Amino acid sequence: VSIIFIQLSSSTALARQLGGANKATLPAGIMMAASVISATPGVLLMAKHGRRPVMLVAAILAVFGAALMCVASKWGLLTLLIVGSIPLGVSFAQANNLRFVALEFAPLGSEPRSLSFVVTGAVLSAVVGPEVARHTRYAMATPYVATYIFVTGLCVLYVALMLIIEFSKAPLLARAKAAAAACINPGTVTVVTSSPDKAAPDNAAPDKVATCKLSTPYCPPTPRMMTATPLALVDAGYDFNDTTQVIQVHILSMFVPSLFTGEVIRLLSAQWTMAIGAVALLGGTATFFAGTSASIFFAANSVVGMGWNWAFVGASVLVSGTYTSDERFIAQGLMDSLVLLGTGISVVLSGTLYGWLGWTFYTVIYMVVNGLTCIIDVIYVLLLIVT
């Protein structure tokens, strides 16, 4: 998450400095494009070879990419800055699977809460990332070099984490959970995310189709606004510190709700949690029309962040609970690929659309998009309830 923040703040600012406003979001957009392309192949490789080898290789590639960005910032090379974003995107796509790893290690019945806690871990990044970006920008003679040295260090720590996690225990835990589920519900077929030998009931098929459709449209609205917000803040006369504080509050609002999102899912269901998140995304986008004061930027980004959290965690729980072990890797990869595709397109186009349209008309476009997304989510939730 810290790396994502740096891509959306420092890399956007540096790319704008090197190539103009139309190219400001290219590093972040290319990073998301690399995530899209590698998400599904990554999970298919995990299904064949296990999670550790794939995630470890991706982490090592991220170290290489971050080092390239150090060189790019030192010599003012926009092309190299963009190239360095590619391995970071590959690593980001594979790191997204850590939330599903948490489900595999979670005790039976605690899966939503465990996934929620993993997402909550990003709160530390939301605090540390912006502060590091602020204080490392001019920490060395050449701006941003120290920032990307910090990114390189984060990637090295991620490599160490991949070496420490005991992925080999997941199958044993899955079998234990399947046995426990069978004891709780004798005579029924239980779908456990990590179970190697459970099959979903036939009447689950409609839910699978609905889950695919529900889990993909919720995420892009967040990066659309988060990527363009730094540009709008600068054009409104705010400095880099103001920009990083707004994004910091936004990222906090994306992850702090995870402290209670698991409980919300338990009370309302994953479907309704996701639909409420879509409504919050719509409301947050509408708040931007209230003006360009700092308080408006803080409030709107906070609501958008909270909406993303509920939609993201709700969709992840739906995907993890709907598919059998034979289907889960494909389902997880498809979900991440479609979400990251929408996110990547949004990030790549954000700078160009903002430059062409300005902040007001830019917000109008995404207000319409968010409205359609909200309607789709609510309709499918109602269909799930009826069927």
Beta strands, then each sheet from edge to edge (+ up, - down):
end
